[in-house]
Amino acid sequence: MVGSCGNSVAQVFDKVTMTEGWKGLFRGNFVNVIRVAPSKAIELLAYETVKKKLTPEHGEQPKLPLPASFIAGAVGGVSSTLLTYPLELLKTRLTVNDDYKNLLDAIVKIVRAEGPGGLYKGLTPSVIGVVPYAASNYFAYDALRNAYKKAFKKEEIGNVMTLLIGSAAGAISSTATFPLEVARKRMQAGAINGRHCRNMIEALTCIVEKEGIAGLYRGLGPSCMKLVPAAGISFMCYEACKRILAEEEESP
């Protein structure tokens, strides 16, 4: 709900389908699909690598004062953002801007109007925003997973429970960091209330001035409707793939 075509999911849904048809609901989805696969792969690779390095052996003291999953999540989020950011920006522009016909047209017009740096506009607030989101997401997942194992005395967790735990972690991290996401999306889309903001602080201030504190959480509902199940499915597939790979390594 970066644009201003309504104040609720139903209003936005009706407005988009009336003016653009059903295709309007999937604007920018192609770019999102080709972005998600490498982005998630990079994020999980960085997360696993860093977590393995930071997790102390049995009986050892922690290497850092913060939990390994918290730091590893932040590193994973930053790594994937830095390497796939242009696709994220293109997805946002194609979703909210009618001036672009397709992905290639968007790239050409953005580079022509703003230079190559235009593809990285809003990168700093994105990196700042992804650190608390990714860190809290992986930390919440790890903490909830360990708590479940301890409470029910289980070594392994099934797919359904992994889905629920992952969804809960997604809900926690999404809600906690949503104002930063709103500011980032507004900066990517362009001017905020007719004013071009140079940094995240200015964007947050502008939103509060015009829309109040509630403006920082505008779109939280639909965002959670997307991110919460997505987080659950992502963690479920992640754990399932780890089990499959582990079984293949153990088999003769």
C-alpha positions as CSV (number, residue, x, y, z in Angstrom):
1,M,0.0,0.0,0.0
2,V,2.8,2.4,-0.9
3,G,0.4,4.3,-3.1
4,S,-2.6,6.2,-2.0
5,C,-5.5,4.4,-3.7
6,G,-7.2,3.4,-0.4
7,N,-6.9,3.1,3.3
8,S,-7.8,-0.6,3.7
9,V,-7.0,-3.9,1.9
10,A,-10.6,-4.0,0.5
11,Q,-10.4,-0.5,-0.9
12,V,-7.0,-1.0,-2.5
13,F,-8.2,-4.4,-3.9
14,D,-11.3,-2.8,-5.4
15,K,-9.5,0.2,-6.8
16,V,-6.8,-1.9,-8.5
17,T,-9.2,-4.4,-10.0
18,M,-11.5,-1.6,-11.3
19,T,-8.7,0.5,-12.9
20,E,-6.2,-2.2,-14.0
21,G,-8.1,-5.5,-13.9
22,W,-6.8,-8.6,-12.3
23,K,-3.4,-8.2,-13.9
24,G,-2.9,-5.1,-11.7
25,L,-2.8,-7.3,-8.6
26,F,0.4,-8.9,-10.0
27,R,2.2,-5.8,-11.2
28,G,5.9,-6.2,-10.4
29,N,5.5,-9.9,-9.5
30,F,7.8,-11.1,-12.2
31,V,10.7,-9.1,-10.9
32,N,9.8,-10.2,-7.4
33,V,10.0,-13.9,-8.4
34,I,13.4,-13.5,-10.0
35,R,14.6,-11.5,-7.0
36,V,13.4,-13.8,-4.2
37,A,15.3,-17.0,-5.2
38,P,18.9,-15.6,-5.2
39,S,18.1,-13.2,-2.4
40,K,16.9,-16.0,-0.1
41,A,19.7,-18.3,-1.1
42,I,22.3,-15.7,-0.3
43,E,20.6,-14.8,3.0
44,L,20.4,-18.4,4.2
45,L,24.0,-19.2,3.1
46,A,25.4,-16.2,5.0
47,Y,23.2,-17.0,8.0
48,E,24.3,-20.6,8.3
49,T,27.9,-19.7,7.7
50,V,28.1,-17.0,10.3
51,K,25.9,-18.8,12.9
52,K,28.2,-21.9,12.6
53,K,31.3,-19.7,13.2
54,L,29.8,-17.9,16.2
55,T,28.0,-20.8,17.9
56,P,30.2,-22.0,20.8
57,E,31.0,-25.6,21.2
58,H,29.5,-27.5,24.2
59,G,31.0,-26.1,27.4
60,E,32.5,-23.0,25.7
61,Q,31.7,-19.4,26.5
62,P,29.8,-17.4,23.8
63,K,32.2,-15.6,21.5
64,L,30.0,-12.4,21.5
65,P,27.5,-10.9,23.9
66,L,24.7,-11.1,21.4
67,P,23.1,-14.4,20.3
68,A,24.7,-16.1,17.3
69,S,21.3,-16.2,15.5
70,F,20.8,-12.5,15.9
71,I,24.1,-11.5,14.4
72,A,23.9,-14.2,11.7
73,G,20.5,-13.0,10.7
74,A,21.6,-9.4,10.4
75,V,24.6,-10.5,8.2
76,G,22.4,-12.6,6.1
77,G,19.9,-9.8,5.5
78,V,22.5,-7.2,4.7
79,S,24.3,-9.6,2.3
80,S,21.2,-10.4,0.3
81,T,20.1,-6.8,0.2
82,L,23.4,-5.5,-1.1
83,L,23.6,-8.1,-3.9
84,T,19.9,-8.0,-5.1
85,Y,18.8,-4.4,-4.3
86,P,18.3,-3.2,-7.9
87,L,15.7,-5.9,-8.4
88,E,13.9,-4.8,-5.2
89,L,13.8,-1.2,-6.4
90,L,12.6,-2.2,-9.8
91,K,9.8,-4.3,-8.3
92,T,8.6,-1.3,-6.2
93,R,8.8,1.1,-9.2
94,L,6.9,-1.3,-11.5
95,T,4.2,-1.8,-8.9
96,V,3.4,1.8,-8.2
97,N,4.4,3.6,-11.4
98,D,2.5,3.4,-14.7
99,D,5.3,4.9,-16.7
100,Y,7.2,1.7,-17.1
101,K,6.1,-0.9,-19.7
102,N,8.2,-3.8,-18.5
103,L,11.5,-4.6,-16.6
104,L,13.8,-3.6,-19.4
105,D,11.9,-0.3,-20.0
106,A,12.1,0.5,-16.3
107,I,15.9,-0.1,-16.2
108,V,16.5,2.1,-19.2
109,K,14.3,4.9,-18.0
110,I,15.7,4.9,-14.5
111,V,19.3,4.9,-15.6
112,R,18.6,7.6,-18.2
113,A,16.9,9.9,-15.8
114,E,18.8,9.2,-12.6
115,G,22.1,7.5,-13.7
116,P,23.2,4.0,-12.7
117,G,23.0,5.1,-9.0
118,G,19.2,5.4,-9.5
119,L,19.0,1.6,-9.2
120,Y,20.4,1.9,-5.7
121,K,18.2,4.8,-4.5
122,G,17.1,4.0,-1.0
123,L,19.8,1.4,-0.5
124,T,21.0,2.9,2.8
125,P,17.6,2.9,4.5
126,S,17.0,-0.6,3.1
127,V,20.2,-1.8,4.7
128,I,19.4,0.0,8.0
129,G,15.9,-1.5,7.9
130,V,16.9,-5.1,7.0
131,V,19.4,-5.3,10.0
132,P,16.7,-5.2,12.7
133,Y,14.2,-7.2,10.6
134,A,16.5,-10.0,9.7
135,A,18.2,-10.1,13.0
136,S,14.9,-10.2,15.0
137,N,13.3,-12.7,12.5
138,Y,16.1,-15.3,12.8
139,F,16.5,-14.7,16.5
140,A,12.8,-15.1,17.2
141,Y,12.7,-18.2,15.1
142,D,15.7,-19.8,16.8
143,A,14.4,-18.8,20.3
144,L,10.8,-20.1,19.6
145,R,12.2,-23.3,18.1
146,N,14.5,-24.0,21.1
147,A,11.7,-23.1,23.6
148,Y,9.4,-25.6,21.9
149,K,12.0,-28.3,21.9
150,K,12.7,-27.7,25.6
151,A,9.0,-27.5,26.6
152,F,7.9,-30.7,24.8
153,K,11.3,-32.5,25.1
154,K,11.7,-33.1,21.4
155,E,14.8,-33.3,19.3
156,E,13.0,-32.9,15.9
157,I,10.2,-30.6,15.0
158,G,7.6,-31.5,12.3
159,N,6.8,-29.4,9.2
160,V,3.5,-28.1,10.5
161,M,5.0,-26.8,13.8
162,T,8.0,-25.4,11.9
163,L,5.5,-23.5,9.7
164,L,3.7,-22.1,12.8
165,I,7.0,-21.1,14.6
166,G,8.3,-19.5,11.4
167,S,5.0,-17.6,11.0
168,A,5.2,-16.4,14.6
169,A,8.8,-15.2,14.1
170,G,7.7,-13.4,10.9
171,A,4.8,-11.6,12.7
172,I,7.1,-10.5,15.5
173,S,9.9,-9.1,13.3
174,S,7.5,-7.5,10.8
175,T,5.5,-5.6,13.4
176,A,8.7,-4.5,15.3
177,T,10.4,-3.0,12.2
178,F,7.4,-2.0,10.1
179,P,7.9,1.8,10.4
180,L,11.3,1.5,8.8
181,E,9.8,-0.6,6.0
182,V,7.2,2.1,5.3
183,A,9.8,4.8,5.1
184,R,12.0,2.7,2.8
185,K,9.1,2.0,0.4
186,R,8.0,5.6,0.3
187,M,11.6,6.7,-0.5
188,Q,11.9,4.0,-3.3
189,A,8.5,5.0,-4.8
190,G,9.5,8.7,-5.0
191,A,8.2,11.9,-3.2
192,I,6.4,11.6,0.1
193,N,3.5,14.0,0.2
194,G,5.1,16.0,-2.6
195,R,8.4,16.2,-0.7
196,H,11.6,14.4,-1.7
197,C,13.3,13.0,1.4
198,R,17.0,12.6,1.6
199,N,17.3,10.1,4.3
200,M,15.2,7.8,6.5
201,I,14.9,10.2,9.5
202,E,13.5,12.8,7.2
203,A,11.1,10.3,5.6
204,L,9.9,9.1,9.0
205,T,9.4,12.8,10.2
206,C,7.5,13.7,7.0
207,I,5.2,10.7,7.4
208,V,4.5,11.5,11.1
209,E,3.8,15.2,10.2
210,K,1.3,14.4,7.5
211,E,-0.3,11.2,8.7
212,G,0.5,10.9,12.4
213,I,2.0,7.9,14.2
214,A,-0.6,5.7,12.5
215,G,1.0,6.5,9.1
216,L,4.1,4.6,10.2
217,Y,1.9,1.5,10.4
218,R,-0.2,2.1,7.3
219,G,-0.4,-1.2,5.4
220,L,0.8,-3.4,8.4
221,G,-2.3,-5.7,8.0
222,P,-1.7,-6.6,4.3
223,S,2.0,-6.7,4.9
224,C,1.6,-9.3,7.6
225,M,-0.9,-11.2,5.5
226,K,2.0,-11.6,3.0
227,L,5.1,-11.8,5.2
228,V,3.8,-14.0,8.0
229,P,2.9,-17.0,5.9
230,A,5.9,-16.4,3.7
231,A,8.2,-16.5,6.7
232,G,6.6,-19.7,7.9
233,I,6.8,-21.4,4.5
234,S,10.4,-20.2,4.0
235,F,11.5,-21.7,7.3
236,M,9.6,-24.9,6.7
237,C,11.2,-25.4,3.3
238,Y,14.6,-24.5,4.8
239,E,14.4,-27.1,7.5
240,A,13.0,-29.7,5.1
241,C,15.9,-29.2,2.7
242,K,18.4,-29.4,5.5
243,R,17.0,-32.7,6.6
244,I,17.0,-34.1,3.0
245,L,20.6,-33.0,2.4
246,A,21.7,-34.4,5.8
247,E,20.1,-37.8,5.0
248,E,21.8,-37.9,1.6
249,E,25.2,-37.2,3.2
250,E,24.6,-40.0,5.7
251,S,23.5,-42.6,3.2
252,P,26.3,-44.8,1.7
